Amino acid sequence: MSTVAETPFPTSFPSPTFSYDVHIYFNEKDPKDVQSASQLREEIIEKFGHLQDLRVYQLHERPIGPHPIGMFECDLKQPATFATFVPWIQLHRKTHSVLVHPRHGDALKEHTTDAIWIGEKQPLLLDILRPSS
């Protein structure tokens, strides 16, 4: 019997998931919180920027999409990157809330029942994610 450490990481996520998004939130009306988020983003780029399967997006200093406050996003394309990045952000997020969710094509489910929250859960604007009839 082998241990988890001896088992190689899979090269893809379980179907239908094809990647994970990580959203790091901040109060865009508080200059100190914006600065803290910006510094955290730079730390992420410095520590993980060499990874081809991790992409760090710009700071959004206003609500965007279902996100009710400022945030920036990181995309994780491989299970090994997920296994490295998520525990790191859990310990280094400072006071920022973090949403980790799969990408599989059902945006509402991705952001609700399939989501993982680290820190304070934010009240997402879910109507944006509901399919229009």
ChimeraX attribute file (.defattr): number of C-alpha atoms within 10 A of each C-alpha:
attribute: neighborCount
match mode: 1-to-1
recipient: residues
	/A:1	4
	/A:2	6
	/A:3	6
	/A:4	8
	/A:5	7
	/A:6	8
	/A:7	8
	/A:8	8
	/A:9	14
	/A:10	10
	/A:11	10
	/A:12	13
	/A:13	18
	/A:14	11
	/A:15	7
	/A:16	10
	/A:17	14
	/A:18	16
	/A:19	19
	/A:20	23
	/A:21	21
	/A:22	24
	/A:23	21
	/A:24	22
	/A:25	29
	/A:26	28
	/A:27	18
	/A:28	19
	/A:29	12
	/A:30	10
	/A:31	11
	/A:32	12
	/A:33	17
	/A:34	20
	/A:35	13
	/A:36	17
	/A:37	25
	/A:38	17
	/A:39	12
	/A:40	18
	/A:41	21
	/A:42	14
	/A:43	13
	/A:44	19
	/A:45	17
	/A:46	10
	/A:47	11
	/A:48	17
	/A:49	14
	/A:50	10
	/A:51	11
	/A:52	11
	/A:53	16
	/A:54	21
	/A:55	17
	/A:56	17
	/A:57	14
	/A:58	11
	/A:59	18
	/A:60	17
	/A:61	16
	/A:62	14
	/A:63	15
	/A:64	12
	/A:65	12
	/A:66	15
	/A:67	18
	/A:68	16
	/A:69	19
	/A:70	21
	/A:71	27
	/A:72	19
	/A:73	20
	/A:74	20
	/A:75	21
	/A:76	26
	/A:77	20
	/A:78	19
	/A:79	19
	/A:80	16
	/A:81	18
	/A:82	21
	/A:83	12
	/A:84	11
	/A:85	18
	/A:86	16
	/A:87	10
	/A:88	12
	/A:89	17
	/A:90	15
	/A:91	9
	/A:92	13
	/A:93	18
	/A:94	12
	/A:95	13
	/A:96	22
	/A:97	18
	/A:98	25
	/A:99	21
	/A:100	23
	/A:101	23
	/A:102	23
	/A:103	21
	/A:104	15
	/A:105	11
	/A:106	13
	/A:107	17
	/A:108	17
	/A:109	17
	/A:110	20
	/A:111	21
	/A:112	14
	/A:113	9
	/A:114	14
	/A:115	16
	/A:116	16
	/A:117	17
	/A:118	16
	/A:119	14
	/A:120	12
	/A:121	12
	/A:122	14
	/A:123	10
	/A:124	15
	/A:125	14
	/A:126	15
	/A:127	11
	/A:128	13
	/A:129	16
	/A:130	12
	/A:131	9
	/A:132	6
	/A:133	3
